Amino acid sequence: MSARAFTLIAGGDAGWLSDDVPSIPGRPVRSCQQFAGYAVVSPRL
C-alpha cells in the first residue's frame, strides 16, 4: 500500500482539491500570505 501511495504521488494522481474546508466555516479559506498577516509576534521573542 505504501508503494502504491508513493506511485500515485509521484505520478501526480494524489493531488486533489475538495470543498470540505470552506464548507466548515462557511467562508473561503485564507491564503498562507493572508494567514501570516494575522500572526502576532510576541515582543519577548
Secondary structure, DSSP 8 states (H G I E B T S, - for coil): -HHHHHHHHHTTTT----SHHHHTTTS----HHHHHHT----TT-
